[in-house]
Amino acid sequence: MLKGWHRWTLRKEIAAQALQHTLLIFGCDGLAPIGQPRLRSHTDLKRFHHPPTFCTVVELSTTRLRLRPFLATDVTPAYLAFLQDPIVTRFSNQRFRKHTIASCEAYQQSFKANDNSFLLIEHRQDSAAIGTMTIYRTPQHGTADIGLMLGNRHYWQKGLGLEAWLAVLEHLLQEQGIRKVTGGTARPNIGMVRIMEESGMTLEAVRQRHELIEGVAVDLLYYARFSTQLA
Ligand SMILES: CC(C)(COP(=O)(O)OP(=O)(O)OC[C@H]1O[C@@H](n2cnc3c(N)ncnc32)[C@H](O)[C@@H]1OP(=O)(O)O)[C@@H](O)C(=O)NCCC(=O)NCCS
């Protein structure tokens, strides 16, 4: 049982690490920023004590983008329009769903109290919300599967998809101690395939003719990158 001084030392250590990485730490029980991590119980202490700390969502900045947790207030008609654009969802199974403000709010809520993250991608110069990323972690195996959607097509083919993907990929591998990051897409989604290849991921599996896109059976490609060659 950790008491008094030990507990305080651990808090200081975690806060120092957060500062060192210039990360904002968000509680997994809600997406409100909490600054210094709050430790509520011995279970929480153990959770923080076992690196990596999966139960955090970060804010990341790149040259042109800011990625931060997707909040309930980010569910806007403009965001809904991303999911209702058949060109945006052409290669995604989102195209089979009927999205509403309520379903988007439910999806955002579903990221509370688990190991996964839902991030908003903002264009820094334009202050525009241009897309989202998801991180589905499996802490037991040290893996994470990531997804990307730039919902505003005005921002396509400018290298922004690659920029967002690399930021999350590198962060998970280098800062969060994830051992292996995976991603996948349908073969005809050339932009997404290029992003995974250009970010140093390698093709590790193909599900042959697995999905029907516009009536044509297409392969699903699964890519991965390890934190080190031997991980
Ligand atoms: C797929 C997606 C993320 C690509 O984002 P993007 O910002 O346009 O991609 P980038 O500009 O970073 O391009 C990366 C590479 O892919 C190429 N590329 C991007 N879109 C392409 C397209 N439609 N056709 C051919 N090449 C394309 C770029 O030319 C670039 O290649 P290069 O570096 O050799 O020049 C974006 O189109 C998107 O969000 N689509 C809808 C959602 C989706 O399909 N997500 C993936 C679901 S699995």
The ligand as an ORCA input file, in Angstrom:
! r2SCAN-3c Opt
* xyz 0 1
  C      -7.165      9.046    -47.191
  C      -6.890     10.443    -46.658
  C      -6.637     10.371    -45.161
  C      -5.668     11.022    -47.370
  O      -5.348     12.257    -46.754
  P      -4.552     13.391    -47.546
  O      -4.229     14.466    -46.604
  O      -5.302     13.752    -48.767
  O      -3.236     12.602    -47.972
  P      -1.813     13.271    -48.172
  O      -1.999     14.598    -48.838
  O      -1.041     13.221    -46.919
  O      -1.203     12.294    -49.249
  C      -0.320     11.229    -48.983
  C       0.036     10.592    -50.294
  O      -1.121      9.982    -50.871
  C      -1.396     10.541    -52.146
  N      -2.820     10.659    -52.256
  C      -3.682     11.205    -51.378
  N      -4.940     11.093    -51.838
  C      -4.857     10.452    -53.020
  C      -5.812     10.044    -53.988
  N      -7.112     10.256    -53.817
  N      -5.383      9.412    -55.096
  C      -4.070      9.178    -55.282
  N      -3.106      9.536    -54.401
  C      -3.511     10.176    -53.304
  C      -0.713     11.875    -52.122
  O      -0.418     12.330    -53.437
  C       0.529     11.565    -51.351
  O       1.426     10.838    -52.128
  P       2.920     11.329    -52.355
  O       3.485     11.604    -50.988
  O       3.571     10.210    -53.053
  O       2.804     12.575    -53.150
  C      -8.102     11.390    -46.937
  O      -8.345     11.380    -48.313
  C      -9.332     10.985    -46.195
  O      -9.480     11.286    -45.029
  N     -10.263     10.260    -46.868
  C     -11.522      9.896    -46.300
  C     -11.445      8.984    -45.105
  C     -10.655      7.737    -45.373
  O     -10.748      7.119    -46.428
  N      -9.899      7.353    -44.357
  C      -9.210      6.093    -44.344
  C     -10.196      5.042    -44.011
  S      -9.386      3.504    -43.791
*
